[in-house]
Amino acid sequence: MDGSGTFHLTDTIPCAGEEKRVGTRTVVVGHRTVSETDAYVAQKFCDNRIVSSKYTIWNFLPKNLFEQFRRIANFYFLIIFLVQVIVDTPTSPITSGLPLFFVITVTAIKQGYEDWLRHRADNEVNKSTVFIVENAKQVQKESEKIKVGDIVEVKADETFPCDLIFLASSSVDGTCYVTTASLDGESNFKTHYAVRDTTVLCTDEAIDALTATIECEQPQPDLYKFVGRIIIYRSNQEPIARSLGPENLLLKGATLKNTKKIYGVAVYTGMETKMALNYQGKSQKRSAVEKSINAFLIVYLCILLSKATVCTTLKYVWQSNPFNDEPWYNEKTKKERETFKVLRMFTDFLSFMVLFNFIIPVSMYVTVEMQKFLGSFFISWDKEMYDEEIKEGALVNTSDLNEELGQVEFVFTDKTGTLTENSMEFIECCIDGHKYKDCISEVDGFSQTDGPLKYYGKAEKSREELFLRALCLCHTVQIKEADQVDGLIGHPECKHTYISSSPDEIALVKGAEKYGFTFLGLENDFMKIRNQKNETEMYQLLHILNFDPVRRRMSVIVRTITGKLLLFCKGADSSIFPRVQQEEIQQTKVHVDRNAMDGYRTLCVAFKELSQKEYDKIDRQLNEAKMALQDREEKMAKVFEDTEADMHLIGATAVEDRLQEQSAETIEALHAAGMKVWVLTGDKMETAKSTCYACRLFQTSTELLELTVKTVGESERKEDRLHELLLEYHKKLIQDVPKHRGGLKRSWTLSQDYGLIIDGSTLSLILNPSQDSSSSNYKNIFLQICLKCTAVLCCRMAPLQKAQIVRMVKNTKGSPITLSIGDGANDVSMILEAHVGIGIKGKEGRQAARNSDYAVPKFKHLRKLLLAHGHLYYVRIAHLVQYFFYKNLCFILPQFLYQFFCGFSQQPLYDAAYLTMYNICFTSLPILAYSLLEQHINIDTLTSDPQLYMKVSDNAMLQWRPFLYWTFLGAFEGLVFFFGVYFLFQNSSLEDNGKVFGNWTFGTIVFTVLVFTVTLKLALDTRFWTWMNHFVIWGSLAFYVFFSFFWGGVIWPFLKQQRMYFVFAHMLTSVSTWLAIILLIFISLFPEILLIVLKNIKEKSHQTGPFDLPMLVSYKRIENGYVKTEDAVTNSAERYPLRIL
C-alpha cells in the first residue's frame, strides 16, 4: 500500500501486455460494462456445481469395469473366463467366472457406495441457498447457479460458496475473520482485507453501483498463492488499479467468523475453485509388499505355464502310442480329430491353463485391500496417540502404506515444531553488542547482565528504544481481544491475545512488552504502540516485505508522526549480516554464536532511514511488481533485494524453543531399531547442533564431521577445499568403520560414532558443482559418507533442498525405505518425496498434515507408529501374502498330479462348486481375521524393545528364502494330500460292502483334507486368539461341512449331471475315510507341530528368545543375546486380553 493510497491505471502500462499472456482471466464485477455504450458479452466460465463424484448412472458400469480390468490380475482372470466360454475346457466357466464376478461386484459395490455418498454431499453443497446482489437487491439462488462476476453476500458463520474477491464488510476497517479448518485444518482465525477503494460500499445499493474489472491468474490449486489486480472505474475520473493477493481472496469452504456480513465477487466457481482443484490425490506410492506380490505372481505364472506346457506335451507323447489313444468315453468328434494338430495342441494348452489357473489367487487383492482399509482404523483408534492439548489423535490419509511403516530405514525430520514444541519464549537480547536479560522494576525496564560481554558497556537509551520499537513494528502479529465483557475494547488495561502464523513473532512482541514497549494493534493502516512512559505512538504502515524461506527475513516500512520514513528488518544472521555495515557485525556475532550454542533461536534486527525520494522509488517498484500478473513473486523478490540493502545493525534476539516431550527418547528408540535419523532444518548450525545434542541425535563421544561455510571457506578455492574434505572424511570412514555383511543398509553398529553436519550452501556445491570443477563425483562421495554416519544434521536448508536430500537417499543402491516427518509448509516437499510422509499437527498450520500419508499430534507418537503398528502391520500382511500363495499351491498341486493318472484328459479332480468356493468362502475369512488381529508379540514389548523392529527389516518375510519355504511347504502338503488318498484307494475294502469309491469321492477326500489342513495351519500360526478368530476358523470349517452336506443332499435341476449327489455323506460312512482324513491332516501339520515343540524346548532352556515363533521362521537372524528374555509374551495367547491398536 502506498502513502497516497492511489495507483493510477496509467501506471500499469509497463505490465499491460501481460494480461494478453496465457494464464490470466478477466472478470467483470457484477456483469456491469465499463461503458454504457459497450454491449455486455457473457463470459464463458464453468458454473458453480461441485462434482467430487467419479460416476454417473449412465457411465458407472462401463467406467468401473474399465478401471477394474486395468488391474493385471483381474484382466488375467477375464481372459481365463473367456477361454472357458469359447473353448471346450474341462471346467465350467462358472468356476472362474463366479470368483471374478464376486471380486468385481464387491469392489464395484464399495466404489459405488462411496460415490453415492459423494453425490449426496455434492447435492447438499450445490443446492444450498446463497444471496446474490442484482439490480441493488438481494436475489436468492442455489449455490450451483452462481456465475463468475456475481456479487455474493455471505453472513456470519456461513461458508463461502465459491472463491471470492473481498470487496466490503460490516467492519469499518474492511477486514473479516475466517477459519479454513475444512481446507487446511487450521482452526485459528485468519484476517482478510477488502480492496481499499471498495470498503465503504457496505450496502446492496452501493456495491451494485460498482464498476470494475478483475484481472487474475487462471485457477491453480495452491491455497496460499493468488495473483491479480482490480481496476476500478469512476465517473469523470481516471480509473485506478489495486493489486490483489491471497489476503484479498476468500476461499470456498472457509467459514466467516466474528463478522456480520461481507460482499465479494466470484472469480473462481465450481470445479475451478481452489478447494475443488485440491480434490485430486497425491501421486500414488507403492509399498515394498506390492512389489513383492508382483514378483511372486510372476513366479507362479511361470509355474502355471510350466504345468500347462508339461501336461500338453506329455498328453501328446502318451497318445503317440496307438494303444494309448483317447478312451472311448472321451473321444473327440470327427470334426475335432480333423482339426489342425497345432491348433488342437494350443486348445489343449489353454484347457490346462484353465484347469490350473487357480494357482493365481484372485481373491488376494480384495483381501489385501480390505485388510489395509480396516487395519488403518486401529491407528486412528489408538488412545495412546491421542493428544489432550489439541484434542486430536492420529490420522490416516492413505491406508496403502501401513506395512511400509514396519520397513523404514531412514527418518528425515524437521527440527522446529517437530523435535521442539514451537512454543517460543523470549530469553534475552543484544543491542549494539550489549547483552540484556531479565526484566526488573526499573523505569527503563532493562537489566544488563554480568558476563563476558560486560566490557561493552551499556547501549545508548535511544538505541534501546529503537530496538524495542523495531520488535513492536516489524511483524504481522494481530490482536484478538481475550475478554470483551469484563473489559473495554481498546482500553490500555484490557487483556488481549496475540495471533500470528509465526510463534517467533509473538515471542518477540511479548519480549518487547516485557521491557516496556507494548504493541496495541493495527487500525486504519496505523500501528499503535505504548512506550515505557505509557505514551501511545502511532506509525503509518506503508509496506510489508513478507517473510519467505528463501530470503529468510521480513521488513516493514513505516512513517512516523513527524514524517520520518523508517525500514525495520529482522531475519537470520546469514541473511542480515551481508546487508548491514560490516564494522557493526562483530560485536553482535559473538552474541549470536553464543546463543546458538546454547540452543536458542536467534534473529538479527536492522534498520535504515529512507529519504522521500528513495521511498518514492521503492513504492513505485513495489506497486509495479504487485500489479504484475506474471512472475509477480520473482519481481517482488528483486525489489525486496534492492530495498533491504545498506542497513544498520541494531542487535539480535534469543528465543527458546523447548524440546518436545520424549523427543530424545524417541530418537534413541529409532536408533536402537536400526533406523538412521537425519535432521533437516532451516536454523543456523549452532542452534541446530545444540538441539541435536539435547535430543541425543549426537552423543558426547560422537566425532562430528563438518561440511559448512566455516570449514569450506568463502574463497575462490572453496570447491577444491570441499573436494579435499570429502576425500578426507571418506578415507577416515572407510578405514575406521568396518564393512558388514548386507551392504550399506543398516550396516552401522553401536561402535560407530560419527556424525555429519552440512549447511545449505555447501549442499548446493555438492549437488550442483560448477562446470570447471575438477570433481564431478561430489554427490557419490558425499552419499557414501552420509551412509557411514550414525546421524546427519543438515542446517540452513531451503524446502527444495530438503526434498533433494530425501530423493538422493531414496534413489541410492538398494532403494532404502525413507520416512519424512515435519509440521510446516516448508516440510511438504520432503514429505511428498519420501516413501512415507508423516505430518505433525503443529502450530505452523496443517499443510504438512494435509499432504502427508499419516498425521500424528507429536513427534513422540512416531515411536509407537513405527515400532508397534508398523511391525505388526508388516507381519500381518506378509503372512497374508505368503499364506495365499501357499494355500493355492496346496489346492492346485493335487489337480496337476491327478493328470498323470487320468491320461492327461484334463479331468478336474474337484467339483466345480469346490473350485468356485475355495477362495471365496472356505479359506478367506480366517486369514482376513488373522491379518487384522494378530499380535505375535505384546504391543508394550514392541514399543519398549526397539531392536525387535530389525527382525522384520529389509522386507525379511517376503524375501525369496521365506517365499521358497512357503512354496516347499505347500508342495509337501499337496503331495501328502494326493498320494495319501491315492494309497488309501489301493485298499479295496474302503466300504463294508466291498465296493470302492469313485472319482468324485477321491477328489472330495483330497479337498476335505486340504481345507482342514490349511485352516488348522493358520490356527497353529495364531498367537493372539480372540473370539473373532475362533468364530471364523471353526465357523469356516463348519460351513464347509454344512455346504458339502447341503450341496450333495439336493438334486439341483440346473445341473445336467448330479455327480456330487450324496457323495460327501456317503464318504463319511467309511471308518477308513475318517482315519485317513485325520491321519493325513496330522502328517501334513507334523513338521509345523514339531517345530513348535522344539522352539518351546529351546525357549525353556534359554537357548533362544521367546519371539522366534514358528510362523515367523522367515525372520532375520539377530546376534545372540540381542533379544531380551521377558515374560511379556507367552505361547498361551490367553495370558493377555485383546488390545485394539
HELIX and SHEET records of a PDB file:
HELIX    1   1 LEU A    9  LYS A   20  5                                  12    
HELIX    2   2 VAL A   29  HIS A   31  5                                   3    
HELIX    3   3 PHE A   60  GLN A   68  1                                   9    
HELIX    4   4 ILE A   72  ILE A   86  1                                  15    
HELIX    5   5 PRO A   93  ASN A  126  1                                  34    
HELIX    6   6 SER A  143  LYS A  145  5                                   3    
HELIX    7   7 ALA A  181  ASP A  184  1                                   4    
HELIX    8   8 ARG A  196  THR A  198  5                                   3    
HELIX    9   9 ASP A  204  ASP A  208  1                                   5    
HELIX   10  10 PRO A  246  ASN A  248  5                                   3    
HELIX   11  11 GLY A  270  GLU A  272  5                                   3    
HELIX   12  12 LYS A  274  LEU A  277  1                                   4    
HELIX   13  13 ALA A  288  GLN A  319  1                                  32    
HELIX   14  14 PRO A  322  ASN A  324  5                                   3    
HELIX   15  15 TRP A  328  ASN A  330  5                                   3    
HELIX   16  16 LYS A  334  ARG A  337  1                                   4    
HELIX   17  17 LYS A  341  PHE A  356  1                                  16    
HELIX   18  18 ASN A  357  ILE A  359  5                                   3    
HELIX   19  19 MET A  364  TRP A  381  1                                  18    
HELIX   20  20 LYS A  383  MET A  385  5                                   3    
HELIX   21  21 GLU A  403  GLY A  406  5                                   4    
HELIX   22  22 LYS A  454  TYR A  456  5                                   3    
HELIX   23  23 LYS A  461  LEU A  473  1                                  13    
HELIX   24  24 PRO A  503  LYS A  514  1                                  12    
HELIX   25  25 ASP A  573  ILE A  576  1                                   4    
HELIX   26  26 PHE A  577  ARG A  579  5                                   3    
HELIX   27  27 GLN A  582  GLU A  584  5                                   3    
HELIX   28  28 ILE A  585  MET A  597  1                                  13    
HELIX   29  29 GLN A  612  MET A  627  1                                  16    
HELIX   30  30 ARG A  632  THR A  643  1                                  12    
HELIX   31  31 SER A  663  ALA A  672  1                                  10    
HELIX   32  32 MET A  685  ALA A  694  1                                  10    
HELIX   33  33 VAL A  709  VAL A  712  1                                   4    
HELIX   34  34 LYS A  718  ASP A  736  1                                  19    
HELIX   35  35 GLY A  760  LEU A  767  1                                   8    
HELIX   36  36 TYR A  778  LYS A  788  1                                  11    
HELIX   37  37 PRO A  799  LYS A  810  1                                  12    
HELIX   38  38 ALA A  825  ASP A  827  5                                   3    
HELIX   39  39 VAL A  828  GLU A  833  1                                   6    
HELIX   40  40 GLN A  847  ASN A  851  1                                   5    
HELIX   41  41 HIS A  861  LYS A  864  1                                   4    
HELIX   42  42 LEU A  865  GLY A  870  3                                   6    
HELIX   43  43 HIS A  871  TYR A  898  1                                  28    
HELIX   44  44 GLN A  899  PHE A  901  5                                   3    
HELIX   45  45 ALA A  912  MET A  917  1                                   6    
HELIX   46  46 TYR A  918  PHE A  922  3                                   5    
HELIX   47  47 SER A  924  LEU A  933  1                                  10    
HELIX   48  48 ILE A  939  SER A  944  1                                   6    
HELIX   49  49 PRO A  946  LEU A  958  5                                  13    
HELIX   50  50 TRP A  960  LEU A  984  1                                  25    
HELIX   51  51 ASN A  999  ASP A 1021  1                                  23    
HELIX   52  52 TRP A 1027  GLY A 1048  1                                  22    
HELIX   53  53 VAL A 1063  MET A 1067  1                                   5    
HELIX   54  54 VAL A 1071  LYS A 1100  1                                  30    
HELIX   55  55 PRO A 1110  LEU A 1112  5                                   3    
HELIX   56  56 ALA A 1133  ARG A 1135  5                                   3    
SHEET    1   A 4 THR A  24  VAL A  28  0                                        
SHEET    2   A 4 ALA A 212  GLU A 217 -1                                        
SHEET    3   A 4 GLY A 228  ILE A 232 -1                                        
SHEET    4   A 4 ILE A 240  LEU A 244 -1                                        
SHEET    1   B 6 LYS A 137  GLU A 142  0                                        
SHEET    2   B 6 THR A 129  GLU A 134 -1                                        
SHEET    3   B 6 ILE A 151  LYS A 155 -1                                        
SHEET    4   B 6 LYS A 261  TYR A 268 -1                                        
SHEET    5   B 6 ASP A 163  SER A 169 -1                                        
SHEET    6   B 6 LEU A 249  LEU A 250 -1                                        
SHEET    1   C 3 GLU A 186  TYR A 193  0                                        
SHEET    2   C 3 THR A 175  THR A 180 -1                                        
SHEET    3   C 3 THR A 255  LYS A 257 -1                                        
SHEET    1   D 9 LEU A 395  VAL A 396  0                                        
SHEET    2   D 9 TYR A 854  VAL A 856 -1                                        
SHEET    3   D 9 VAL A 836  ILE A 840  1                                        
SHEET    4   D 9 THR A 818  GLY A 822  1                                        
SHEET    5   D 9 PHE A 410  THR A 413  1                                        
SHEET    6   D 9 LYS A 676  LEU A 680  1                                        
SHEET    7   D 9 ALA A 791  CYS A 795  1                                        
SHEET    8   D 9 TYR A 754  ASP A 759  1                                        
SHEET    9   D 9 GLU A 703  LEU A 707  1                                        
SHEET    1   E 9 HIS A 434  LYS A 437  0                                        
SHEET    2   E 9 THR A 420  ILE A 431 -1                                        
SHEET    3   E 9 HIS A 648  LEU A 659 -1                                        
SHEET    4   E 9 ARG A 601  LEU A 610 -1                                        
SHEET    5   E 9 LEU A 565  GLY A 571 -1                                        
SHEET    6   E 9 ARG A 553  ARG A 559 -1                                        
SHEET    7   E 9 THR A 536  LEU A 545 -1                                        
SHEET    8   E 9 PHE A 526  ARG A 530 -1                                        
SHEET    9   E 9 THR A 518  GLU A 523 -1                                        
SHEET    1   F 2 GLN A 478  GLU A 481  0                                        
SHEET    2   F 2 HIS A 496  ILE A 499 -1                                        
END                                                                             
